């Protein structure tokens, strides 16, 4: 099943399928939380179907195997753990399967979710197969953005970008799914990706996000109370909470520079105003930079003392003792 914002891209693919002009390696650029897997599955199912050309018939042996998750010629590659790299061994296994004959006599599909999680060795292992594509083998790669992929991989693929609905459409769609009002700022911090926004609310992250922002804005006021509790909230929420507050601090900076109509947090204006009045622009810029660096650091290195590092960053908002 496809989502409404995927229809137009799907129609373009259907046209290529109809004309037998689909490239052997598709690269789908779309954020996580866009439902991109559904689009890749629809294409795979159609290619594998013994009856349909531009649409899976849903009744043939292949379609039934696909729906049951047992199709022997449909191979999905993903990191073993979310957020981790796809190893070179995983890609080698995939390229071996790519040159074998199909079990059902049709095509073989190699779907690489999170292609941007391939390390350099893995990407290089894939490259050779992409350069000399085996007959009857379709590659479908998915990634968030081009800049996270090796240029040599990019250049071998036919690239498609899945456009996200605009923020109002996303808000309406998520609102209908959950039967509740959805704040635009929640849509925005989720990059307008509808499924990401929906999951954010379903998991109660929107409420925890609101609590964290309130506690953070209060802490920014002298005499900077509640440091320990705030560190606890950040640590419990994980690294992405640093990107949340980074959006918030950028809003404070925009307000100070008179760009108040472009705020992400348009629904939390009082909080932004309060914080913007308490922190100077140079300090804001410095702390935003540090928050982004810390986020990257925590993402790439395990075993760091998260609480200590976050506390250190938060203390950067407090007046420094004179020596
Ligand atoms: Zn079928």
Boltz pocket constraint, residues with backbone or C-beta under 6 A from the ligand:
constraints:
  - pocket:
      binder: B
      contacts: [[A, 45], [A, 48], [A, 49], [A, 50], [A, 51], [A, 52], [A, 56], [A, 57], [A, 58], [A, 59], [A, 60], [A, 61], [A, 62], [A, 63]]
      max_distance: 6.0
